[in-house]
Amino acid sequence: MLRKVKSKKMVSSGREGASDSGGPGDSPNAQTPGSIEQIVEAIQQQLQNARRVLVTAHIRPDGDAIGALLGLGLALSQAGKEIRLVLADGVPYSLRFLEGSQLIHRSAGNINSFDYVIVVDCSDLRRTGGVLGDRVPDLNIDHHITNLNFAATNLVIPEQVATSAIIAEYLTRWGLGYNRDIAEALLTGIVTDTIGFRTSNVTPEALRLSAVLMENGADLPQVYNQALVSKSFEAARYWGFGLGKLQREDNLVWTTLSLADRKSAQYPGNDDADLINMLSTIDTDIAVIFVEQKNGHVKVSWRARTGYDVAQIALQFGGGGHAAAAGADIHGTLETVQVQVLEATRAMIARTTIGNGGREKVQE
């Protein structure tokens, strides 16, 4: 039997959406009253009544976004629901090994034709890339502590290692079942968001949940190799540009990836090809990567050792995430954004004193 999550109130964050210049997108003043158990029961009834379901996740999707979307979407399809899976940026090369990834569209089509809309692994509605238009989602499932609770029903469990883990936890409670493809998608979400079970939030329960997914057909060695180890030739060249510009200042390291780098490497994505996770293996406290985008924005990702909270820096720039891993899309040039973010990151480091056991003091 899967673990029981501690119940707590999950309500609207109360934060207002900021402007289009960089803050989180506007979200309705949604509130989901009651304990997690009550929310889970309500979702079961909602999914049972749904007929045409759209599922989407955040832009520049990672393994957890795709794993959660595919795992839940395929399970709904298996239950007889008509589904449409949507990712504004499509599926990155490294995750196309997942069965069902070919079913993912880049637009919603007629959004009003769906009687139920789900957003997974997305802390605010703006990060869906606008695929929903003005439609308010019916359900928001996420594990980011910075989630804005933007849907009619919000199941947000920051203690979980991945959104895919939340779905795996409650899939059968919602009257849905497993097959190999569903289990493998959800295991991919867990493996990638924990960087192969290496993050500090990995628990025995997360490992037991992963074992359940393996028992339902998921191939852990394949997932680990395809999602974390294997890289395309173009991605390797792209990494080379970033590693060639790597800089260090005390216990802070950073690098940049420009549009020119992407073009020279012939890398097809608009992300960092997971270079940030490699930077996180350097013997340092905080790693930052700046990835230039075509729309006049820069995608910034932080990784930090236990004791630092980079989600608070990301929030300053309209982003979010977790204490140890966060990101933001910031309007501006690569040079300007780099200066602003490094200044804020240095300020956070200066306020934080770290000991061998983790955070000791945050100076006000």
Contacts in CASP RR format, 6 or more apart in sequence:
PFRMAT RR
TARGET T0000
AUTHOR 0000-0000-0000
METHOD contacts of the structure
MODEL  1
MLRKVKSKKMVSSGREGASDSGGPGDSPNAQTPGSIEQIVEAIQQQLQNA
RRVLVTAHIRPDGDAIGALLGLGLALSQAGKEIRLVLADGVPYSLRFLEG
SQLIHRSAGNINSFDYVIVVDCSDLRRTGGVLGDRVPDLNIDHHITNLNF
AATNLVIPEQVATSAIIAEYLTRWGLGYNRDIAEALLTGIVTDTIGFRTS
NVTPEALRLSAVLMENGADLPQVYNQALVSKSFEAARYWGFGLGKLQRED
NLVWTTLSLADRKSAQYPGNDDADLINMLSTIDTDIAVIFVEQKNGHVKV
SWRARTGYDVAQIALQFGGGGHAAAAGADIHGTLETVQVQVLEATRAMIA
RTTIGNGGREKVQE
2 168 0 8 1.000
2 169 0 8 1.000
2 208 0 8 1.000
2 209 0 8 1.000
2 212 0 8 1.000
3 169 0 8 1.000
3 205 0 8 1.000
3 208 0 8 1.000
3 209 0 8 1.000
5 36 0 8 1.000
5 157 0 8 1.000
5 159 0 8 1.000
5 160 0 8 1.000
5 169 0 8 1.000
6 36 0 8 1.000
6 159 0 8 1.000
7 35 0 8 1.000
7 36 0 8 1.000
7 37 0 8 1.000
8 35 0 8 1.000
8 36 0 8 1.000
9 33 0 8 1.000
9 34 0 8 1.000
9 35 0 8 1.000
10 32 0 8 1.000
10 34 0 8 1.000
10 36 0 8 1.000
10 39 0 8 1.000
10 149 0 8 1.000
10 154 0 8 1.000
10 155 0 8 1.000
10 156 0 8 1.000
11 31 0 8 1.000
11 32 0 8 1.000
11 33 0 8 1.000
11 149 0 8 1.000
12 29 0 8 1.000
12 30 0 8 1.000
12 31 0 8 1.000
12 32 0 8 1.000
12 148 0 8 1.000
12 149 0 8 1.000
12 154 0 8 1.000
13 147 0 8 1.000
13 148 0 8 1.000
13 149 0 8 1.000
14 29 0 8 1.000
14 149 0 8 1.000
15 24 0 8 1.000
15 148 0 8 1.000
16 26 0 8 1.000
17 23 0 8 1.000
17 24 0 8 1.000
17 25 0 8 1.000
17 26 0 8 1.000
17 27 0 8 1.000
17 124 0 8 1.000
17 148 0 8 1.000
18 24 0 8 1.000
18 25 0 8 1.000
18 318 0 8 1.000
21 331 0 8 1.000
22 317 0 8 1.000
22 318 0 8 1.000
22 329 0 8 1.000
22 330 0 8 1.000
22 331 0 8 1.000
23 126 0 8 1.000
23 317 0 8 1.000
23 318 0 8 1.000
23 319 0 8 1.000
24 123 0 8 1.000
24 124 0 8 1.000
24 126 0 8 1.000
24 148 0 8 1.000
24 318 0 8 1.000
24 319 0 8 1.000
25 124 0 8 1.000
25 125 0 8 1.000
25 126 0 8 1.000
25 148 0 8 1.000
26 125 0 8 1.000
27 124 0 8 1.000
27 125 0 8 1.000
27 148 0 8 1.000
27 149 0 8 1.000
27 150 0 8 1.000
28 136 0 8 1.000
28 150 0 8 1.000
30 136 0 8 1.000
30 140 0 8 1.000
30 149 0 8 1.000
30 150 0 8 1.000
30 151 0 8 1.000
30 152 0 8 1.000
30 154 0 8 1.000
31 149 0 8 1.000
32 39 0 8 1.000
32 149 0 8 1.000
32 152 0 8 1.000
32 153 0 8 1.000
32 154 0 8 1.000
32 155 0 8 1.000
36 155 0 8 1.000
36 157 0 8 1.000
39 153 0 8 1.000
39 154 0 8 1.000
39 155 0 8 1.000
40 155 0 8 1.000
40 170 0 8 1.000
40 173 0 8 1.000
40 174 0 8 1.000
42 153 0 8 1.000
43 139 0 8 1.000
43 153 0 8 1.000
43 155 0 8 1.000
43 170 0 8 1.000
43 174 0 8 1.000
44 173 0 8 1.000
44 174 0 8 1.000
44 175 0 8 1.000
46 116 0 8 1.000
46 138 0 8 1.000
46 139 0 8 1.000
46 153 0 8 1.000
47 53 0 8 1.000
47 76 0 8 1.000
47 81 0 8 1.000
47 116 0 8 1.000
47 174 0 8 1.000
47 175 0 8 1.000
47 176 0 8 1.000
48 175 0 8 1.000
50 76 0 8 1.000
50 81 0 8 1.000
50 115 0 8 1.000
50 116 0 8 1.000
51 81 0 8 1.000
51 82 0 8 1.000
51 115 0 8 1.000
51 116 0 8 1.000
52 81 0 8 1.000
52 82 0 8 1.000
52 83 0 8 1.000
52 84 0 8 1.000
52 113 0 8 1.000
52 114 0 8 1.000
52 115 0 8 1.000
52 116 0 8 1.000
53 73 0 8 1.000
53 76 0 8 1.000
53 81 0 8 1.000
53 82 0 8 1.000
53 83 0 8 1.000
53 84 0 8 1.000
53 114 0 8 1.000
53 115 0 8 1.000
53 116 0 8 1.000
53 117 0 8 1.000
53 118 0 8 1.000
54 83 0 8 1.000
54 84 0 8 1.000
54 85 0 8 1.000
54 86 0 8 1.000
54 108 0 8 1.000
54 111 0 8 1.000
54 114 0 8 1.000
54 116 0 8 1.000
54 117 0 8 1.000
54 118 0 8 1.000
55 69 0 8 1.000
55 72 0 8 1.000
55 73 0 8 1.000
55 76 0 8 1.000
55 83 0 8 1.000
55 84 0 8 1.000
55 85 0 8 1.000
55 86 0 8 1.000
55 117 0 8 1.000
55 118 0 8 1.000
55 119 0 8 1.000
55 120 0 8 1.000
56 69 0 8 1.000
56 85 0 8 1.000
56 86 0 8 1.000
56 87 0 8 1.000
56 88 0 8 1.000
56 108 0 8 1.000
56 117 0 8 1.000
56 118 0 8 1.000
56 119 0 8 1.000
56 120 0 8 1.000
56 122 0 8 1.000
56 128 0 8 1.000
56 131 0 8 1.000
56 132 0 8 1.000
57 65 0 8 1.000
57 66 0 8 1.000
57 68 0 8 1.000
57 69 0 8 1.000
57 87 0 8 1.000
57 119 0 8 1.000
57 120 0 8 1.000
57 121 0 8 1.000
57 122 0 8 1.000
57 128 0 8 1.000
58 65 0 8 1.000
58 121 0 8 1.000
58 122 0 8 1.000
58 123 0 8 1.000
58 127 0 8 1.000
58 128 0 8 1.000
58 129 0 8 1.000
59 87 0 8 1.000
59 88 0 8 1.000
59 89 0 8 1.000
59 127 0 8 1.000
59 128 0 8 1.000
59 129 0 8 1.000
60 89 0 8 1.000
60 270 0 8 1.000
60 271 0 8 1.000
60 299 0 8 1.000
61 69 0 8 1.000
61 87 0 8 1.000
61 89 0 8 1.000
61 90 0 8 1.000
61 91 0 8 1.000
61 92 0 8 1.000
61 95 0 8 1.000
62 192 0 8 1.000
62 193 0 8 1.000
63 95 0 8 1.000
63 188 0 8 1.000
63 189 0 8 1.000
63 192 0 8 1.000
63 193 0 8 1.000
63 227 0 8 1.000
64 121 0 8 1.000
64 162 0 8 1.000
64 163 0 8 1.000
64 164 0 8 1.000
64 189 0 8 1.000
64 190 0 8 1.000
64 192 0 8 1.000
64 193 0 8 1.000
65 87 0 8 1.000
65 120 0 8 1.000
65 121 0 8 1.000
65 122 0 8 1.000
65 163 0 8 1.000
66 87 0 8 1.000
66 91 0 8 1.000
66 95 0 8 1.000
66 98 0 8 1.000
66 101 0 8 1.000
66 104 0 8 1.000
66 185 0 8 1.000
66 188 0 8 1.000
66 189 0 8 1.000
67 95 0 8 1.000
67 98 0 8 1.000
67 164 0 8 1.000
67 185 0 8 1.000
67 186 0 8 1.000
67 188 0 8 1.000
67 189 0 8 1.000
68 120 0 8 1.000
68 121 0 8 1.000
68 141 0 8 1.000
68 162 0 8 1.000
68 163 0 8 1.000
68 164 0 8 1.000
68 166 0 8 1.000
68 167 0 8 1.000
68 185 0 8 1.000
68 186 0 8 1.000
68 189 0 8 1.000
69 85 0 8 1.000
69 87 0 8 1.000
69 104 0 8 1.000
69 120 0 8 1.000
69 121 0 8 1.000
70 85 0 8 1.000
70 98 0 8 1.000
70 100 0 8 1.000
70 101 0 8 1.000
70 104 0 8 1.000
70 181 0 8 1.000
70 182 0 8 1.000
70 185 0 8 1.000
71 164 0 8 1.000
71 167 0 8 1.000
71 181 0 8 1.000
71 182 0 8 1.000
71 185 0 8 1.000
71 186 0 8 1.000
72 118 0 8 1.000
72 120 0 8 1.000
72 141 0 8 1.000
72 167 0 8 1.000
72 171 0 8 1.000
72 176 0 8 1.000
73 83 0 8 1.000
73 85 0 8 1.000
74 100 0 8 1.000
74 179 0 8 1.000
74 181 0 8 1.000
74 182 0 8 1.000
74 185 0 8 1.000
75 171 0 8 1.000
75 176 0 8 1.000
75 177 0 8 1.000
75 178 0 8 1.000
75 182 0 8 1.000
76 83 0 8 1.000
76 176 0 8 1.000
77 83 0 8 1.000
78 176 0 8 1.000
78 177 0 8 1.000
78 179 0 8 1.000
78 182 0 8 1.000
79 175 0 8 1.000
79 176 0 8 1.000
79 177 0 8 1.000
84 105 0 8 1.000
84 108 0 8 1.000
84 109 0 8 1.000
84 114 0 8 1.000
85 103 0 8 1.000
85 104 0 8 1.000
85 105 0 8 1.000
86 104 0 8 1.000
86 105 0 8 1.000
86 106 0 8 1.000
86 107 0 8 1.000
86 108 0 8 1.000
86 131 0 8 1.000
87 104 0 8 1.000
87 105 0 8 1.000
87 106 0 8 1.000
88 106 0 8 1.000
88 107 0 8 1.000
88 128 0 8 1.000
88 129 0 8 1.000
88 130 0 8 1.000
88 131 0 8 1.000
89 106 0 8 1.000
89 269 0 8 1.000
89 270 0 8 1.000
90 104 0 8 1.000
90 106 0 8 1.000
91 98 0 8 1.000
91 101 0 8 1.000
91 104 0 8 1.000
92 269 0 8 1.000
92 271 0 8 1.000
93 232 0 8 1.000
93 235 0 8 1.000
93 268 0 8 1.000
93 269 0 8 1.000
94 226 0 8 1.000
94 227 0 8 1.000
94 230 0 8 1.000
94 231 0 8 1.000
94 232 0 8 1.000
94 235 0 8 1.000
94 274 0 8 1.000
95 101 0 8 1.000
95 188 0 8 1.000
95 226 0 8 1.000
95 227 0 8 1.000
96 102 0 8 1.000
97 222 0 8 1.000
97 226 0 8 1.000
97 227 0 8 1.000
98 181 0 8 1.000
98 184 0 8 1.000
98 185 0 8 1.000
98 188 0 8 1.000
99 180 0 8 1.000
99 181 0 8 1.000
99 184 0 8 1.000
99 185 0 8 1.000
100 181 0 8 1.000
100 185 0 8 1.000
106 131 0 8 1.000
107 131 0 8 1.000
108 114 0 8 1.000
108 131 0 8 1.000
108 132 0 8 1.000
108 133 0 8 1.000
111 117 0 8 1.000
111 132 0 8 1.000
111 133 0 8 1.000
111 135 0 8 1.000
112 135 0 8 1.000
116 138 0 8 1.000
116 139 0 8 1.000
117 132 0 8 1.000
117 135 0 8 1.000
117 137 0 8 1.000
117 138 0 8 1.000
117 139 0 8 1.000
118 137 0 8 1.000
118 138 0 8 1.000
118 139 0 8 1.000
118 140 0 8 1.000
118 141 0 8 1.000
119 125 0 8 1.000
119 128 0 8 1.000
119 132 0 8 1.000
119 137 0 8 1.000
119 139 0 8 1.000
119 140 0 8 1.000
119 141 0 8 1.000
119 142 0 8 1.000
119 150 0 8 1.000
119 151 0 8 1.000
120 140 0 8 1.000
120 141 0 8 1.000
120 142 0 8 1.000
120 163 0 8 1.000
120 167 0 8 1.000
121 141 0 8 1.000
121 142 0 8 1.000
121 143 0 8 1.000
121 144 0 8 1.000
121 162 0 8 1.000
121 163 0 8 1.000
121 164 0 8 1.000
122 128 0 8 1.000
122 140 0 8 1.000
122 142 0 8 1.000
123 142 0 8 1.000
123 144 0 8 1.000
123 146 0 8 1.000
123 147 0 8 1.000
123 148 0 8 1.000
123 319 0 8 1.000
123 320 0 8 1.000
123 321 0 8 1.000
124 146 0 8 1.000
124 147 0 8 1.000
124 148 0 8 1.000
124 150 0 8 1.000
124 319 0 8 1.000
125 132 0 8 1.000
125 137 0 8 1.000
125 148 0 8 1.000
125 150 0 8 1.000
127 329 0 8 1.000
136 150 0 8 1.000
136 151 0 8 1.000
136 152 0 8 1.000
137 150 0 8 1.000
137 151 0 8 1.000
137 152 0 8 1.000
138 151 0 8 1.000
138 152 0 8 1.000
138 153 0 8 1.000
139 151 0 8 1.000
139 152 0 8 1.000
139 153 0 8 1.000
139 154 0 8 1.000
139 155 0 8 1.000
140 147 0 8 1.000
140 149 0 8 1.000
140 150 0 8 1.000
140 151 0 8 1.000
140 153 0 8 1.000
140 154 0 8 1.000
140 155 0 8 1.000
140 156 0 8 1.000
141 155 0 8 1.000
141 156 0 8 1.000
141 163 0 8 1.000
141 166 0 8 1.000
141 167 0 8 1.000
142 154 0 8 1.000
142 155 0 8 1.000
142 156 0 8 1.000
142 163 0 8 1.000
142 166 0 8 1.000
143 156 0 8 1.000
143 157 0 8 1.000
143 158 0 8 1.000
143 159 0 8 1.000
143 160 0 8 1.000
143 161 0 8 1.000
143 162 0 8 1.000
143 163 0 8 1.000
143 165 0 8 1.000
143 166 0 8 1.000
144 156 0 8 1.000
144 158 0 8 1.000
144 320 0 8 1.000
144 321 0 8 1.000
144 322 0 8 1.000
145 158 0 8 1.000
145 311 0 8 1.000
145 321 0 8 1.000
145 322 0 8 1.000
145 323 0 8 1.000
146 311 0 8 1.000
146 314 0 8 1.000
146 315 0 8 1.000
146 319 0 8 1.000
146 320 0 8 1.000
146 321 0 8 1.000
146 326 0 8 1.000
147 154 0 8 1.000
147 156 0 8 1.000
147 158 0 8 1.000
149 156 0 8 1.000
155 166 0 8 1.000
157 166 0 8 1.000
158 322 0 8 1.000
159 201 0 8 1.000
160 166 0 8 1.000
160 169 0 8 1.000
160 206 0 8 1.000
161 190 0 8 1.000
161 193 0 8 1.000
161 194 0 8 1.000
161 199 0 8 1.000
161 201 0 8 1.000
161 202 0 8 1.000
161 203 0 8 1.000
161 206 0 8 1.000
162 189 0 8 1.000
162 190 0 8 1.000
162 192 0 8 1.000
162 193 0 8 1.000
162 194 0 8 1.000
163 189 0 8 1.000
163 193 0 8 1.000
164 185 0 8 1.000
164 186 0 8 1.000
164 187 0 8 1.000
164 188 0 8 1.000
164 189 0 8 1.000
164 190 0 8 1.000
164 193 0 8 1.000
165 186 0 8 1.000
165 189 0 8 1.000
165 190 0 8 1.000
165 206 0 8 1.000
165 209 0 8 1.000
167 186 0 8 1.000
168 186 0 8 1.000
168 190 0 8 1.000
168 209 0 8 1.000
168 212 0 8 1.000
168 213 0 8 1.000
169 209 0 8 1.000
171 177 0 8 1.000
171 178 0 8 1.000
171 182 0 8 1.000
171 186 0 8 1.000
172 178 0 8 1.000
178 213 0 8 1.000
178 216 0 8 1.000
179 216 0 8 1.000
180 216 0 8 1.000
180 217 0 8 1.000
180 218 0 8 1.000
182 216 0 8 1.000
183 213 0 8 1.000
183 214 0 8 1.000
183 216 0 8 1.000
183 217 0 8 1.000
183 218 0 8 1.000
184 213 0 8 1.000
184 217 0 8 1.000
184 218 0 8 1.000
184 219 0 8 1.000
184 222 0 8 1.000
184 223 0 8 1.000
186 213 0 8 1.000
186 218 0 8 1.000
187 210 0 8 1.000
187 213 0 8 1.000
187 214 0 8 1.000
187 218 0 8 1.000
187 220 0 8 1.000
187 223 0 8 1.000
188 223 0 8 1.000
188 227 0 8 1.000
189 227 0 8 1.000
190 206 0 8 1.000
190 209 0 8 1.000
190 210 0 8 1.000
190 213 0 8 1.000
191 197 0 8 1.000
191 210 0 8 1.000
191 220 0 8 1.000
191 223 0 8 1.000
191 224 0 8 1.000
191 227 0 8 1.000
191 228 0 8 1.000
192 227 0 8 1.000
192 228 0 8 1.000
193 199 0 8 1.000
194 201 0 8 1.000
194 202 0 8 1.000
194 206 0 8 1.000
195 228 0 8 1.000
195 277 0 8 1.000
195 280 0 8 1.000
196 224 0 8 1.000
196 228 0 8 1.000
197 206 0 8 1.000
197 207 0 8 1.000
197 210 0 8 1.000
199 324 0 8 1.000
199 325 0 8 1.000
200 306 0 8 1.000
200 324 0 8 1.000
201 322 0 8 1.000
201 324 0 8 1.000
210 220 0 8 1.000
214 220 0 8 1.000
228 274 0 8 1.000
231 239 0 8 1.000
231 273 0 8 1.000
234 265 0 8 1.000
234 266 0 8 1.000
234 267 0 8 1.000
234 268 0 8 1.000
235 265 0 8 1.000
235 267 0 8 1.000
235 273 0 8 1.000
235 274 0 8 1.000
237 264 0 8 1.000
237 265 0 8 1.000
237 266 0 8 1.000
237 267 0 8 1.000
238 257 0 8 1.000
238 261 0 8 1.000
238 262 0 8 1.000
238 265 0 8 1.000
238 267 0 8 1.000
238 272 0 8 1.000
238 273 0 8 1.000
238 275 0 8 1.000
239 273 0 8 1.000
239 275 0 8 1.000
239 278 0 8 1.000
240 265 0 8 1.000
241 257 0 8 1.000
241 258 0 8 1.000
241 261 0 8 1.000
241 264 0 8 1.000
241 265 0 8 1.000
242 255 0 8 1.000
242 256 0 8 1.000
242 257 0 8 1.000
242 261 0 8 1.000
242 275 0 8 1.000
243 255 0 8 1.000
243 275 0 8 1.000
244 255 0 8 1.000
245 255 0 8 1.000
245 256 0 8 1.000
246 253 0 8 1.000
246 254 0 8 1.000
246 255 0 8 1.000
246 279 0 8 1.000
247 253 0 8 1.000
247 254 0 8 1.000
247 255 0 8 1.000
248 284 0 8 1.000
249 346 0 8 1.000
250 349 0 8 1.000
251 284 0 8 1.000
251 285 0 8 1.000
251 286 0 8 1.000
251 349 0 8 1.000
252 284 0 8 1.000
252 285 0 8 1.000
252 286 0 8 1.000
252 287 0 8 1.000
252 288 0 8 1.000
252 342 0 8 1.000
252 345 0 8 1.000
252 346 0 8 1.000
252 349 0 8 1.000
253 279 0 8 1.000
253 282 0 8 1.000
253 284 0 8 1.000
253 286 0 8 1.000
253 287 0 8 1.000
253 288 0 8 1.000
254 287 0 8 1.000
254 288 0 8 1.000
254 289 0 8 1.000
254 290 0 8 1.000
254 338 0 8 1.000
254 342 0 8 1.000
255 275 0 8 1.000
255 279 0 8 1.000
255 289 0 8 1.000
255 290 0 8 1.000
256 289 0 8 1.000
256 290 0 8 1.000
256 291 0 8 1.000
256 292 0 8 1.000
256 334 0 8 1.000
256 338 0 8 1.000
257 272 0 8 1.000
257 275 0 8 1.000
257 289 0 8 1.000
257 290 0 8 1.000
257 291 0 8 1.000
257 292 0 8 1.000
258 292 0 8 1.000
258 334 0 8 1.000
259 292 0 8 1.000
259 293 0 8 1.000
259 294 0 8 1.000
262 269 0 8 1.000
262 270 0 8 1.000
262 292 0 8 1.000
267 273 0 8 1.000
270 291 0 8 1.000
270 293 0 8 1.000
270 294 0 8 1.000
270 299 0 8 1.000
271 291 0 8 1.000
271 299 0 8 1.000
272 289 0 8 1.000
272 291 0 8 1.000
272 299 0 8 1.000
272 301 0 8 1.000
275 289 0 8 1.000
276 287 0 8 1.000
276 289 0 8 1.000
276 301 0 8 1.000
276 303 0 8 1.000
277 303 0 8 1.000
279 287 0 8 1.000
279 289 0 8 1.000
279 303 0 8 1.000
280 287 0 8 1.000
280 303 0 8 1.000
284 305 0 8 1.000
285 304 0 8 1.000
285 305 0 8 1.000
285 308 0 8 1.000
285 349 0 8 1.000
285 354 0 8 1.000
286 302 0 8 1.000
286 303 0 8 1.000
286 304 0 8 1.000
286 305 0 8 1.000
286 308 0 8 1.000
286 310 0 8 1.000
286 345 0 8 1.000
286 349 0 8 1.000
287 302 0 8 1.000
287 303 0 8 1.000
287 304 0 8 1.000
288 300 0 8 1.000
288 301 0 8 1.000
288 302 0 8 1.000
288 303 0 8 1.000
288 341 0 8 1.000
288 342 0 8 1.000
288 345 0 8 1.000
289 300 0 8 1.000
289 301 0 8 1.000
290 298 0 8 1.000
290 299 0 8 1.000
290 300 0 8 1.000
290 334 0 8 1.000
290 337 0 8 1.000
290 338 0 8 1.000
290 341 0 8 1.000
291 298 0 8 1.000
291 299 0 8 1.000
291 300 0 8 1.000
291 301 0 8 1.000
292 298 0 8 1.000
292 334 0 8 1.000
293 299 0 8 1.000
293 329 0 8 1.000
296 331 0 8 1.000
296 332 0 8 1.000
296 333 0 8 1.000
297 329 0 8 1.000
297 330 0 8 1.000
297 331 0 8 1.000
297 332 0 8 1.000
298 329 0 8 1.000
298 330 0 8 1.000
298 332 0 8 1.000
298 333 0 8 1.000
298 334 0 8 1.000
298 337 0 8 1.000
298 338 0 8 1.000
299 327 0 8 1.000
299 328 0 8 1.000
299 329 0 8 1.000
300 314 0 8 1.000
300 317 0 8 1.000
300 327 0 8 1.000
300 328 0 8 1.000
300 329 0 8 1.000
300 330 0 8 1.000
300 337 0 8 1.000
300 341 0 8 1.000
301 325 0 8 1.000
301 326 0 8 1.000
301 327 0 8 1.000
302 310 0 8 1.000
302 313 0 8 1.000
302 314 0 8 1.000
302 325 0 8 1.000
302 326 0 8 1.000
302 327 0 8 1.000
302 345 0 8 1.000
303 310 0 8 1.000
303 324 0 8 1.000
303 325 0 8 1.000
304 310 0 8 1.000
304 323 0 8 1.000
304 324 0 8 1.000
304 325 0 8 1.000
305 324 0 8 1.000
305 354 0 8 1.000
306 324 0 8 1.000
306 357 0 8 1.000
306 358 0 8 1.000
306 359 0 8 1.000
307 323 0 8 1.000
307 352 0 8 1.000
307 354 0 8 1.000
307 358 0 8 1.000
307 359 0 8 1.000
308 323 0 8 1.000
308 324 0 8 1.000
308 348 0 8 1.000
308 349 0 8 1.000
308 352 0 8 1.000
308 354 0 8 1.000
308 359 0 8 1.000
309 323 0 8 1.000
309 348 0 8 1.000
309 352 0 8 1.000
310 323 0 8 1.000
310 324 0 8 1.000
310 325 0 8 1.000
310 326 0 8 1.000
310 327 0 8 1.000
310 345 0 8 1.000
310 348 0 8 1.000
311 320 0 8 1.000
311 321 0 8 1.000
311 322 0 8 1.000
311 323 0 8 1.000
311 326 0 8 1.000
312 348 0 8 1.000
313 326 0 8 1.000
313 341 0 8 1.000
313 344 0 8 1.000
313 345 0 8 1.000
313 348 0 8 1.000
314 320 0 8 1.000
314 321 0 8 1.000
314 326 0 8 1.000
314 327 0 8 1.000
314 328 0 8 1.000
316 344 0 8 1.000
317 328 0 8 1.000
317 330 0 8 1.000
317 340 0 8 1.000
317 341 0 8 1.000
317 344 0 8 1.000
318 328 0 8 1.000
318 329 0 8 1.000
318 330 0 8 1.000
319 326 0 8 1.000
319 327 0 8 1.000
319 328 0 8 1.000
319 329 0 8 1.000
320 326 0 8 1.000
320 327 0 8 1.000
320 328 0 8 1.000
321 327 0 8 1.000
330 337 0 8 1.000
330 340 0 8 1.000
330 341 0 8 1.000
350 363 0 8 1.000
351 362 0 8 1.000
351 363 0 8 1.000
351 364 0 8 1.000
352 359 0 8 1.000
352 361 0 8 1.000
352 362 0 8 1.000
352 363 0 8 1.000
353 359 0 8 1.000
353 360 0 8 1.000
353 361 0 8 1.000
353 362 0 8 1.000
353 363 0 8 1.000
354 360 0 8 1.000
END
